[in-house]
Each structure stands twice: as C-alpha cells, then as structure tokens.
Amino acid sequence: MRRIRLPGFLLAVPAWLWLLAFFVAPVLVVFWYSFGYKPGLFGTHANDVLSFDRYAEVLTPTFFDTFWNTLWIGVSGTVLCFVIGAPVAYWMALKAPAHRRGLLLALVLVPFWTNFLVRTIGWMVLLSPEGWISTAMQAIGFDPLDVLYTRPAVLFGVVYNYLPLMILPLFVAFDRVELPVREASQDLGAGKWRTFARITFPLARPGIVVGALLVYIPLMGDYITATVLGGAKGNMVGQLVASQFQTAQNWALGSAMAVMLILVILLSVVVLAGALWLIALPFRMRNRITLEEFAS
C-alpha cells in the first residue's frame, strides 16, 4: 500500500490560521477604523469618508507627551527587568543546585497564578500613604510614603509584573551554556569574568533578545498598571486607547492611537536592534582578527 506524503509546511497551517484570525485580521480592522470618524454623539465609528484627520489629532503635543512618557517607561522598565533578572537567571541556571531549579522556577511563576489586576491593586494598597510600608516609615521618623500616582510607581509596577517574562528566557539561555564549554574556556586561560563575557553572554544572547521583546512589547501597551498606580501623572498610551474605545466611544481616534503605538514599538525595536548591532560590531571584528591571526 502506497503511503501519501504530505508537504511538511502543512503542519504549520493551524498556527498560521490562528495568527491570521486573531492577530492579522484584528490589526487590519483597527487600521481601517483609523481612517474613519465618529458619527455623532452616540455613534462609534464610520468609514464612508476616509481621511488622515485622526492621525493629525494623535500628533498633537498632548498626545506626543504621552507617547514619550510611554516610551520612557517601556525602555526603563525593560532595562530594569534585565538588570534585575539577569543575575537571578544566571544564578538559577548555573549556580543553584540542579534539584532545586524546579522549585525556583515555580517561585518565579507564582505572580502569574494571581490575576494581573489583583496583584497591581495589591501594590496600590502597599504604596499608599496609609499602607503598612508608609506606617512603618512614619514609626521610625520618616515622612509618609508619597510615590503612589507617580511615574516611579508605574515603573515599579511594570517591573514587578513583567520581571518573570525576562527571567524565564534568560534562564533557558544560560542553562543551554553547558559546563564543559565554560570549563574549556577556563582551561585555556580565561578567568571567570572573561569566560562570561566571551562565552556565556554571547551564547545567551538569543535569550536576552527574546526576554527583552517579551517584556517591552506588552509593557508598551499596558494600561492597567498605569491606571492603578500612575493616575494622571503616569499616563500611558494604553490608557488613552482604552478610554477612546470604552468611554469616549471614538473608535476611529482610538484606532489611530493604536496604530501609532504599533509603529512606535516597531520603530523602537528596529532602532534598538541597530544600536546593539553597532555595539557588538567591534567585538565581532576583534574575534575575526584573532581567528585570522591564529590561522596564519
């Protein structure tokens, strides 16, 4: 009996259909709505007349300041997640006992067992002037805690909420750097810091990129943390988009804001990738020269 051999790409068809149905199609709908307008007081959108007027409204100074604030929080939050998460992931993957790593990974995932909104509200209670942290500070002679509804409070909240998304890919990346590879580097005369800089860190670079994207992209669109912990001072684009769809019922303007947010995220990712490529270029040239000298 002759077997029928199907093309291998058919295995990816369900994933592509899912992506088209739940990502590409909604984005195209939002893009289409962004060229429309709000038809009257009780209407949400209309596209019988197409224009770029909604984008002109988005590019006003007020919205530009909000976009800048969102970009600042997104970049700062991603950097802080890396600075905090990289040592933790490195210790979990390479220093902690192997039989303890499952427990450590479970502890990292504990925040995800609680609803995103609930744990953010929990930090609102802790950071409030009437919270136990502020009460303890006043008991030892300090002023009441006054960080709630500020940009630092939003930054603290996003780092707390998205830190596991940085630790997990970094843990996988560091865990793949096998011990014999690091021992071979040290046997050839490299110290611990040089082994980390020349062997461990470059091999873990894909995990760093994945972790940065997993944190940065959803963080830029986050509006729950900004609403709960930031108030008016921690305003982010996600809040504006949500308010246009839910409160103002101006789907055209909200769609234009969403499209601009997508473009800002894509542009910033491209700029960051180019900057990292330029930073790593001298090291690649140095390695190439070293290999050429060794071969000669």
LOBAFI-513280 format. One record per residue: z, x, y of N, C-alpha, C, O in turn; residue in one letter. Coordinates in steps of 0.05 Angstrom, whole numbers, padded with zeros to 5 digits, always signed. Each point is the difference from the previous one (the first is absolute). Layout:
BEGIN
ZXYZXYZXYZXYA
...
END
This chain:
BEGIN
+00000+00017-00024+00000-00017+00024+00000+00017+00025+00017+00018+00003M
-00036-00022+00014-00002+00016+00024+00019-00008+00022+00002-00024+00006R
+00013+00043+00004+00019-00005+00021-00014-00001+00028-00018+00016+00005R
+00027-00034+00011-00010-00002+00027+00017+00017+00019+00024-00005+00002I
-00036+00025+00011+00014+00018+00018-00004-00010+00029-00022+00000+00010R
+00044-00008+00002-00002-00010+00027+00004+00023+00020+00014+00020-00007L
-00025-00021+00030+00004+00021+00020+00029+00003+00008+00015-00020+00001P
-00006+00045+00003+00028+00005+00006+00009-00012+00026+00024-00006+00003G
-00042+00002+00016+00009-00010+00026+00009-00029-00001+00013-00010+00018F
-00019-00004-00040+00009-00028-00003+00031-00002-00001+00011-00020+00006L
+00002+00042-00015+00029-00001-00001+00012-00002+00028+00022-00010+00004L
-00037+00019+00017+00010-00001+00027-00007-00026+00014+00008-00004+00023A
-00024-00014-00036-00008-00024+00013+00023-00018+00008+00000-00010+00023V
+00020+00005-00040+00023-00016+00009+00014+00011+00025+00007-00015+00018P
-00004+00041-00017+00013+00012+00024-00017-00004+00025+00010-00006+00021A
-00037+00010-00024-00017-00004+00023-00001-00029+00009+00000-00006+00024W
+00001-00013-00043+00001-00028+00008+00025-00007+00014+00000-00015+00020L
+00023+00026-00030+00025-00005+00013+00000+00012+00029+00009-00013+00019W
-00020+00037-00016-00002+00012+00026-00017-00016+00019+00007-00003+00023L
-00030-00006-00033-00018-00016+00017+00013-00026+00008-00003-00009+00023L
+00017-00004-00041+00010-00027+00005+00025+00001+00018+00003-00018+00017A
+00014+00038-00020+00026+00000+00014+00002+00021+00021+00021+00002+00013F
-00042+00014-00009+00001+00020+00022-00024-00001+00018+00001-00005+00024F
-00024+00008-00036-00025+00001+00016-00006-00027+00013-00006-00001+00024V
+00008-00020-00040-00006-00027+00011+00019-00007+00023-00009-00010+00020A
+00036+00013-00024+00018-00007+00023-00005+00017+00025+00001-00010+00022P
-00007+00035-00026-00006+00017+00023-00025-00009+00014-00001+00000+00025V
-00019-00007-00040-00025-00010+00013+00005-00027+00015-00012-00004+00021L
+00029-00013-00032+00007-00025+00014+00014+00006+00026-00006-00012+00021V
+00025+00031-00022+00014+00007+00025-00019+00012+00020+00002-00006+00024V
-00020+00023-00033-00020+00012+00017-00018-00022+00013-00007+00002+00024F
+00000-00022-00039-00017-00022+00010+00016-00016+00021-00011-00007+00021W
+00036+00001-00027+00016-00015+00019+00004+00015+00027+00003-00013+00020Y
-00003+00039-00021+00005+00016+00024-00021-00004+00022+00005+00006+00023S
-00028-00016-00031-00022-00005+00020+00001-00029+00011-00017-00007+00016F
+00036-00009-00025+00002-00027+00009+00018-00004+00024+00004+00018+00016G
+00008-00042-00014+00017-00006+00022+00019-00023-00009-00004-00012-00021Y
+00024+00006+00037+00019-00022-00005-00011-00025+00013-00001-00001+00025K
-00006-00020-00040-00012-00024+00012+00021-00021+00008+00005-00018-00015P
+00006+00022+00038+00020-00020+00009+00028+00006-00008+00006+00020-00013G
+00012-00038+00021+00028+00005-00004+00008-00002-00030+00017+00016-00008L
-00029-00034-00007+00009-00004-00028-00019+00013-00020+00005-00002-00024F
-00026+00014+00033-00019+00014-00018+00010+00028-00007+00015+00012+00016G
-00025-00002-00038+00008+00027-00008-00023+00020+00004+00005+00023+00009T
-00029-00031-00015-00023+00019+00003-00026-00016+00000-00002-00022-00010H
-00018+00034+00022-00027-00011-00001-00019+00023+00004+00005+00019+00015A
-00028-00020-00030-00020+00021+00001-00028-00010+00007-00020+00013-00007N
+00019-00035+00021-00026-00010+00009-00012+00017+00022-00024+00001+00004D
+00042+00013+00011-00009+00019+00021+00013+00027-00006+00024+00002+00000V
-00041+00018-00005+00010+00026-00008+00001+00019+00024-00018-00001+00017L
+00039+00016-00015+00002+00019+00023+00021+00022-00007+00013-00002-00021S
-00012+00022+00038+00020+00022-00002+00023-00005+00018+00015+00019+00006F
-00011-00043+00004+00021-00005+00020+00028+00005-00012+00017+00009+00015D
-00013-00015-00040+00027+00004-00012+00006+00029-00001+00023+00008+00004R
-00043+00009-00009+00005+00029+00000+00007+00010+00028+00015+00018+00004Y
-00028-00030+00016+00007+00007+00028+00029-00007+00006+00013+00014+00015A
-00004-00036-00026+00029-00008+00004+00018+00020-00014+00022+00006+00010E
-00030+00003-00033+00017+00019-00015+00002+00027+00015+00021+00012-00001V
-00042-00004+00014+00000+00026+00013+00012+00000+00027-00005+00018+00016L
+00022-00037-00009+00015+00000+00025+00023+00020-00002+00009+00007-00022T
+00002+00002+00045+00022+00020-00001+00024-00009-00016+00013+00016-00013P
-00006-00042+00013+00023-00010-00015-00003+00005-00029+00018+00010-00014T
-00041-00018+00003-00005+00003-00028-00003+00030-00007+00007+00009-00022F
-00019+00006+00040-00003+00029-00005+00027+00014-00003+00003+00017-00018F
+00016-00025+00034+00027+00012-00003+00012-00007-00027+00014+00016-00012D
-00019-00041+00003+00011-00008-00026-00014+00016-00023+00013+00008-00019T
-00039-00004+00022-00014+00016-00020+00010+00029+00000+00004+00012-00022F
+00002-00001+00045+00010+00027+00001+00028+00002-00012+00006+00019-00014W
+00011-00039+00019+00026-00001-00011-00001-00002-00031+00015+00013-00014N
-00034-00029+00004-00004-00003-00029-00009+00026-00012+00010+00008-00021T
-00028+00006+00034-00010+00026-00010+00023+00020+00000+00002+00016-00019L
+00014-00016+00039+00022+00019+00002+00020-00005-00023+00009+00019-00013W
-00002-00044+00009+00019-00007-00022-00012+00007-00027+00013+00009-00018I
-00039-00015+00015-00013+00005-00026-00001+00030-00007+00006+00007-00022G
-00014+00009+00041-00002+00029-00005+00028+00012-00003+00005+00015-00019V
+00014-00022+00036+00027+00010-00001+00014-00009-00026+00013+00016-00013S
-00017-00041+00005+00012-00010-00024-00011+00014-00025+00015+00007-00018G
-00041-00002+00018-00012+00014-00023+00009+00029-00002+00006+00010-00022T
-00004+00004+00045+00010+00027+00000+00029+00001-00009+00007+00018-00016V
+00010-00036+00026+00028+00000-00008+00003-00006-00030+00016+00012-00014L
-00033-00031+00004+00001-00005-00029-00007+00024-00016+00012+00005-00021C
-00031+00011+00030-00008+00024-00014+00022+00021+00001+00007+00013-00019F
+00005-00009+00043+00021+00020+00004+00024-00007-00017+00012+00018-00012V
-00005-00043+00010+00023-00008-00017-00008-00002-00029+00016+00009-00017I
-00039-00020+00011-00007-00005-00028-00009+00024-00015+00004+00001-00025G
-00017+00019+00038-00010+00024-00015+00023+00015-00013-00003+00006-00024A
+00025+00001+00037+00021+00014-00014+00012-00016-00022+00007+00011-00021P
-00004-00037+00025+00011-00018-00021-00018+00000-00024+00009+00003-00023V
-00035-00006+00027-00019-00001-00022-00002+00027-00014-00002+00001-00025A
+00004+00021+00040-00001+00026-00012+00024+00005-00018-00002+00011-00022Y
+00025-00019+00032+00025+00004-00016-00001-00018-00025+00007+00009-00022W
-00016-00033+00025-00002-00018-00023-00019+00010-00022+00006-00002-00023M
-00029+00013+00032-00021+00008-00019+00005+00027-00012-00006+00004-00024A
+00018+00015+00039+00001+00027-00009+00028+00011-00004+00004+00020-00015L
+00016-00032+00027+00027+00011-00002+00019-00018-00015+00018+00011-00014K
-00021-00037+00015+00018-00018-00014-00004+00002-00030-00022+00005-00009A
+00043-00010-00007-00003+00000-00029-00020-00021-00009-00001-00022+00012P
-00015+00028-00032-00021-00018-00009+00011-00027-00009-00013-00020+00005A
+00036+00020-00017+00011-00025-00010+00012-00018+00022+00007-00023-00005H
-00005+00034+00029+00010-00015+00023-00022-00011+00017+00005-00017+00018R
-00030+00025-00022-00021-00008+00019-00007-00029-00001-00006-00012+00021R
+00008-00001-00044-00004-00029-00002+00020-00015+00017-00007-00019+00014G
+00032+00028-00015+00021-00013+00016-00005+00004+00030+00003-00018+00016L
-00011+00042-00009-00005+00006+00028-00024-00016+00011+00001-00010+00022L
-00022+00007-00039-00022-00017+00009+00008-00029+00003-00009-00014+00018L
+00027+00005-00036+00009-00028+00003+00016-00003+00026-00002-00021+00013A
+00018+00041-00006+00015-00002+00025-00018-00001+00025+00006-00013+00019L
-00028+00028-00021-00020+00000+00022-00012-00028+00002-00006-00009+00023V
+00002-00004-00045-00014-00026+00000+00019-00024+00006-00008-00022+00003L
+00034+00028-00002+00020-00022+00005-00007-00016+00025+00003-00025-00002V
-00010+00037+00025-00007-00017+00023-00021-00021-00005+00000-00021+00012P
-00020+00028-00030-00021-00019-00005+00009-00024-00017-00014-00020-00003F
+00038+00021-00008+00011-00023-00015+00011-00021+00019+00007-00022-00009W
-00005+00028+00034+00009-00018+00021-00023-00008+00018-00017+00016+00006T
+00017-00040+00003-00021-00010+00018-00001+00017+00025+00020+00008+00011N
-00045-00003-00002-00005+00017+00023+00015-00010+00025+00013+00015+00014F
-00015-00041-00010+00012-00012+00024+00031+00001-00002+00013+00005+00020L
-00002-00010-00044+00029+00000-00004+00012+00027+00006+00020+00002+00014V
-00033+00019-00024+00012+00027+00004-00004+00009+00029+00016+00016+00010R
-00037-00026+00004-00003+00006+00028+00021-00014+00017+00011+00012+00018T
-00005-00037-00025+00021-00015+00014+00027+00014-00005+00017+00000+00017I
-00013+00011-00041+00025+00014-00006+00004+00023+00019+00022+00005+00009G
-00043+00010-00002+00002+00022+00019+00004-00011+00029+00013+00014+00016W
-00023-00038-00011+00006-00012+00027+00029-00005+00003+00012+00004+00021M
+00001-00013-00043+00029-00005+00001+00015+00026+00003+00019+00002+00015V
-00028+00019-00029+00014+00026+00001-00003+00013+00027+00019+00013+00010L
-00042-00016+00002-00006+00014+00026+00009-00016+00024-00002+00010+00023L
+00011-00034-00026+00008-00016+00023+00026+00011+00012+00016+00013-00013S
-00011-00019+00039+00024+00010+00013+00026-00011-00013+00021+00011+00003P
-00024-00033-00018+00023-00012-00014+00002+00008-00029+00018-00008-00014E
-00036+00025+00005+00000+00008-00028+00022+00020-00006+00014+00010+00018G
-00010-00005-00044+00022+00018-00008-00004+00028+00008+00020+00015+00005W
-00045-00006-00002-00005+00027+00010+00009+00003+00029+00014+00019+00007I
-00021-00038+00009+00008+00000+00028+00030-00003+00002+00013+00013+00017S
-00001-00030-00033+00029-00003+00000+00015+00026-00007+00020+00007+00012T
-00031+00007-00032+00012+00025-00008-00002+00021+00022+00018+00015+00004A
-00041-00015+00009-00004+00019+00022+00019-00005+00023+00011+00018+00012M
-00006-00044-00006+00018-00007+00022+00029+00007-00008+00017+00007+00017Q
-00011-00009-00043+00028+00006-00009+00007+00030+00004+00023+00006+00003A
-00043+00011-00004+00005+00029+00004-00006+00009+00028+00000+00024+00006I
-00005-00043+00012-00003+00008+00028-00028+00001+00011-00004+00007+00023G
-00017-00015-00038-00027+00001+00009-00008-00027+00013+00014-00020-00004F
-00036+00019+00018-00010-00024+00012-00012-00017-00022-00007+00010-00022D
+00004-00037+00026-00013-00017-00020-00028+00009-00005-00014+00011+00017P
+00005-00015-00042-00027+00007-00008-00020-00017+00015+00002-00025+00000L
-00022+00038+00013-00019-00015+00016-00028+00009-00007-00014+00011+00017D
+00005-00015-00041-00027+00008-00009-00016-00024-00009-00024+00002-00003V
+00037-00025-00002-00015-00024-00009-00019-00009+00022+00006+00000+00024L
-00029-00010-00033-00022-00009+00018-00010+00023+00018-00006-00004+00024Y
+00003+00027-00036-00012+00023+00013-00021+00012-00018-00001-00006-00024T
-00015+00024+00034-00020+00014-00016+00013+00018-00022-00010+00000-00022R
+00032+00014+00028+00013+00016-00022+00009-00018-00023-00001+00008-00023P
+00010-00033+00029+00009-00018-00021-00024-00007-00018+00002-00001-00024A
-00025-00004+00036-00024-00006-00015-00008+00024-00017-00008-00003-00023V
+00009+00027+00035-00007+00024-00015+00019+00004-00024-00009+00007-00021L
+00034-00011+00026+00020+00002-00022-00007-00020-00022+00002+00006-00024F
-00008-00031+00032-00006-00020-00020-00025+00005-00017+00000-00004-00024G
-00021+00014+00037-00025+00005-00015+00004+00024-00018-00011+00000-00022V
+00026+00020+00030+00005+00023-00018+00015-00010-00024-00006+00008-00023V
+00027-00024+00027+00015-00010-00023-00017-00017-00018+00002+00003-00025Y
-00019-00021+00036-00016-00018-00017-00022+00014-00015-00007-00009-00022N
-00005+00030+00034-00024+00011-00012+00005+00028-00013-00018+00011-00011Y
+00042-00001+00013+00006+00026-00012-00006+00001-00030-00011+00020-00009L
+00017-00040-00007-00007+00002-00029-00030+00003-00005-00007+00013-00019P
-00009-00024+00037-00029+00003-00004-00009+00028+00005-00022+00008-00009L
+00038+00009+00022-00006+00028+00003+00011+00016-00023-00012+00019-00009M
+00036-00026+00000+00014+00016-00020-00015-00002-00027-00003+00020-00014I
-00006-00044+00006-00012-00003-00026-00025+00016-00005-00001+00014-00020L
-00019-00015+00038-00024+00017-00004+00006+00030+00001-00012+00016-00014P
+00031-00008+00032+00008+00028+00002+00014+00009-00026-00005+00022-00009L
+00021-00040-00003+00013+00007-00025-00021+00005-00022+00002+00020-00014F
-00022-00038+00012-00021+00004-00020-00015+00026+00005-00007+00014-00019V
+00001-00008+00045-00015+00024+00006+00015+00025-00007-00011+00018-00012A
+00037-00017+00020+00016+00024-00007+00005+00002-00030+00001+00022-00010F
+00001-00045-00003+00006+00001-00029-00024+00011-00015+00003+00011-00022D
-00027-00014+00033-00024+00011-00014-00003+00030+00003-00016+00012-00015R
+00031+00000+00033-00001+00029+00002+00017+00012-00022+00025+00001+00003V
-00037+00007-00024+00015+00008-00024+00016+00025+00005-00008+00017+00016E
+00029-00014-00032+00018+00023+00003-00015+00027-00006+00005+00019+00014L
-00022-00018-00035-00014+00026-00005-00016+00010+00023-00003+00024+00004P
-00009-00043+00011-00016+00008+00024+00018+00014+00021-00008+00020+00011V
+00031-00032-00006+00018+00011+00020+00012+00026-00011+00004+00019+00016R
+00002-00017-00041+00011+00025-00012-00021+00022+00001+00007+00023+00004E
-00032-00030-00008-00021+00020+00001-00003+00012+00028-00004+00024+00004A
+00007-00042+00016-00001+00010+00028+00023+00019+00006-00004+00021+00012S
+00028-00028-00022+00023+00018+00005-00002+00026-00016+00009+00021+00009Q
-00021-00022-00033-00004+00024-00016-00020+00019+00013+00002+00024-00004D
-00020-00035+00020-00019+00017+00015+00011+00010+00026-00015+00013+00015L
+00040-00018-00009+00013+00012+00023+00005-00019+00023+00012+00009+00020G
-00019-00034-00023+00004-00019+00022+00029-00010-00002+00010-00006-00021A
+00003+00004+00045+00027-00012+00001-00001-00030-00002-00022-00012-00003G
+00045+00000+00005+00002-00029-00002-00015-00014+00023-00014-00020-00004K
+00018+00030+00029-00013-00013+00022-00031+00004+00000-00015-00018+00006W
+00006+00042-00015-00029+00005-00001-00012-00017-00023-00022-00009+00003R
+00037+00006-00025-00010-00016-00022-00003-00029+00009-00019-00014-00006T
+00039+00005+00022-00002-00028+00010-00024-00003+00019-00014-00020-00001F
+00011+00039+00019-00021-00002+00021-00028+00004-00012-00019-00013+00010A
+00016+00030-00030-00026+00007-00010-00008-00015-00026-00023-00001-00007R
+00043-00009-00007-00006-00012-00026+00009-00030+00000-00016-00018-00003I
+00042+00014+00006+00011-00028-00003-00011-00019+00021-00010-00021-00006T
+00012+00029+00031-00009-00017+00022-00030-00007-00001-00007-00023+00002F
-00011+00043-00006-00029-00007-00002-00006-00018-00023-00017-00018+00002P
+00030+00022-00025-00005-00017-00023+00011-00028+00004-00011-00019-00012L
+00031+00016+00029+00012-00026+00005-00014-00014+00024+00008-00022+00007A
-00028+00034+00005-00013-00011+00024-00011-00028-00005+00003-00017+00018R
-00016+00011-00041-00009-00028-00003+00022-00021+00001-00004-00021+00011P
+00027+00028-00022+00023-00018+00001+00010-00004+00029+00008-00022+00007G
-00010+00043+00009+00008-00002+00028-00018-00019+00015+00008-00016+00016I
-00034+00019-00021-00020-00017+00013+00004-00029-00008+00000-00018+00017V
+00004+00013-00043+00005-00028-00010+00025-00011+00013+00000-00023+00009V
+00022+00039-00009+00025-00010+00012-00003-00007+00029+00010-00020+00009G
-00024+00038+00006-00004-00005+00028-00016-00026+00005+00007-00016+00018A
-00028+00011-00034-00015-00024+00003+00015-00025-00008-00002-00021+00013L
+00018+00023-00034+00016-00023-00009+00021-00008+00020+00007-00023+00002L
+00002+00042+00014+00020-00005+00020-00013-00009+00026+00007-00020+00012V
-00027+00035-00003-00012-00003+00027-00015-00027+00003+00004-00014+00020Y
-00020+00007-00040-00017-00024+00003+00016-00026+00001-00003-00015+00019I
+00021+00010-00038+00016-00025+00003+00020+00001+00023+00006-00021+00012P
+00003+00045-00005+00019+00002+00022-00013-00008+00027+00013-00013+00016L
-00038+00020-00013-00014-00007+00025-00003-00030+00003-00001-00010+00023M
+00000-00005-00045-00003-00029+00002+00026-00015-00003+00000-00024+00000G
+00022+00039-00002+00026-00013-00004+00009-00015+00025-00002+00011+00022D
+00011-00035-00025+00010-00016+00023+00028-00010-00006+00014-00008+00019Y
-00005+00008-00044+00027-00009-00006+00021+00018+00011+00019-00008+00013I
-00022+00034-00018+00019+00020+00009+00001+00000+00031+00022+00001+00012T
-00045-00002+00000-00001+00001+00030+00013-00026+00011+00014+00002+00021A
-00018-00024-00033+00011-00025+00010+00030-00001-00003+00014-00009+00018T
-00004+00017-00042+00029-00002-00006+00016+00022+00015+00021-00006+00011V
-00031+00030-00011+00016+00023+00011-00009+00008+00028+00016+00013+00014L
-00040-00020-00005-00010+00010+00025+00000-00019+00023+00004+00008+00023G
-00008-00034-00029-00001-00019+00022-00024+00007+00018-00021+00008-00009G
+00025-00012+00035-00021+00005+00019-00006+00030+00004-00022+00008+00006A
+00043+00009-00009-00003+00029+00004-00014+00014-00023-00011+00022+00004K
+00011-00034-00027-00013+00012-00023-00026-00014-00008-00007-00001-00023G
-00007-00011+00042-00023-00016-00005-00022+00016-00014-00006+00023+00008N
-00006-00035-00028-00022+00013-00015-00023-00020-00002+00004-00024+00004M
-00027+00035-00011-00024-00017-00001+00003-00022-00021-00009-00022+00004V
+00023+00028-00026+00003-00021-00020+00014-00025+00011-00007-00022-00008G
+00026+00026+00026+00013-00023+00012-00019-00016+00017+00000-00025-00001Q
-00018+00039+00016-00019-00014+00017-00019-00016-00017-00007-00023+00006L
-00003+00035-00028-00019-00014-00018+00014-00025-00012-00012-00022+00000V
+00036+00026-00009+00014-00023-00013+00005-00022+00021-00002-00024-00006A
+00009+00031+00030+00006-00020+00021-00025-00015+00008+00001-00024+00005S
-00024+00037-00005-00025-00014+00006-00008-00020-00021-00011-00021+00006Q
+00016+00028-00031-00007-00018-00022+00021-00023-00004-00008-00022-00006F
+00033+00029+00009+00021-00019-00006+00010-00017+00024+00006-00023-00003Q
-00004+00036+00026+00011-00013+00023-00021-00010+00020-00002-00024+00006T
-00014+00043+00004-00021-00007+00019-00023-00015-00012-00015-00014+00014A
+00011+00016-00041-00022-00014-00013-00027+00009+00011-00019-00016+00001Q
+00018+00041+00008-00025+00011+00010-00010+00020-00021+00004+00024+00002N
-00018-00035-00022-00009+00017-00023-00021+00020+00009-00002+00021-00012W
-00014-00027+00032-00020+00018+00009+00012+00025+00012-00008+00023-00007A
+00028-00026+00025+00013+00023+00012+00016+00015-00021+00000+00025+00000L
+00014-00039-00018+00015+00014-00021-00019+00016-00018+00007+00021-00009G
-00030-00032+00003-00020+00014-00017-00010+00025+00014-00003+00021-00012S
-00002-00023+00038-00009+00024+00015+00021+00021+00000-00006+00024-00003A
+00032-00032+00006+00022+00020-00002+00001+00013-00027+00004+00024-00003M
-00008-00041-00018+00001+00011-00027-00023+00020-00005+00004+00021-00013A
-00028-00028+00023-00023+00019-00003+00006+00026+00015-00006+00021-00011V
+00016-00023+00035+00007+00024+00015+00021+00017-00014-00002+00024+00000M
+00021-00037-00013+00021+00014-00015-00013+00015-00023+00007+00023-00006L
-00025-00036-00009-00014+00013-00022-00015+00024+00010+00000+00021-00013I
-00014-00024+00035-00016+00023+00011+00019+00023+00008-00007+00023-00004L
+00030-00030+00017+00019+00021+00007+00010+00015-00024+00003+00024+00000V
+00003-00039-00021+00010+00013-00025-00021+00018-00012+00006+00023-00007I
-00031-00033+00005-00021+00017-00011-00005+00024+00017-00004+00022-00011L
+00003-00025+00037-00006+00022+00018+00023+00021-00002-00006+00024-00001L
+00031-00033+00001+00022+00019-00001+00001+00015-00027+00007+00023-00001S
-00014-00037-00021-00001+00013-00026-00022+00022+00000+00004+00022-00010V
-00027-00029+00022-00022+00020+00001+00008+00024+00017-00005+00023-00007V
+00018-00028+00030+00009+00022+00018+00020+00017-00015-00001+00025+00002V
+00020-00038-00016+00021+00015-00014-00012+00017-00022+00007+00023-00005L
-00027-00035-00010-00013+00015-00021-00015+00025+00011+00001+00021-00012A
-00014-00025+00035-00014+00023+00012+00020+00021+00010-00006+00024-00003G
+00028-00032+00014+00020+00019+00009+00012+00016-00023+00003+00024+00001A
+00003-00038-00023+00010+00014-00024-00020+00019-00012+00007+00022-00009L
-00033-00030+00010-00021+00018-00010-00002+00025+00017-00003+00022-00011W
+00005-00025+00037-00001+00023+00018+00025+00018-00004-00002+00025+00001L
+00025-00037-00005+00025+00016-00004-00002+00016-00026+00008+00023-00001I
-00019-00036-00020-00002+00014-00026-00023+00019-00002-00001+00016-00019A
-00018-00017+00038-00023+00018-00001+00007+00029-00001-00011+00015-00016L
+00029-00005+00034+00007+00029-00002+00011+00008-00027-00005+00023-00009P
+00021-00040-00004+00011+00007-00026-00022+00001-00021+00001+00017-00017F
-00020-00035+00019-00022+00001-00020-00017+00025+00004-00008+00012-00019R
+00003-00005+00044-00016+00024+00005+00015+00025-00009-00012+00019-00010M
+00039-00019+00014+00016+00023-00009-00001+00002-00030-00002+00022-00011R
+00004-00044-00003-00001+00000-00030-00028+00009-00009-00002+00015-00020N
-00019-00023+00034-00027+00008-00008-00003+00030+00004-00012+00013-00017R
+00021-00003+00039-00002+00029+00005+00016+00016-00021-00010+00020-00009I
+00033-00030+00002+00017+00014-00019-00014+00001-00027+00000+00020-00014T
-00013-00043+00006-00013-00001-00026-00025+00018+00000-00006+00013-00020L
-00008-00012+00043-00024+00018+00001+00008+00029-00001-00013+00016-00014E
+00035-00009+00027+00010+00028-00002+00009+00007-00028-00004+00022-00009E
+00017-00042-00004+00009+00005-00028-00024+00004-00019+00001+00017-00017F
-00023-00034+00022-00023+00002-00017-00015+00026+00004-00012+00011-00019A
+00013-00001+00044-00015+00025+00005+00016+00025-00010-00009+00022+00003S
END
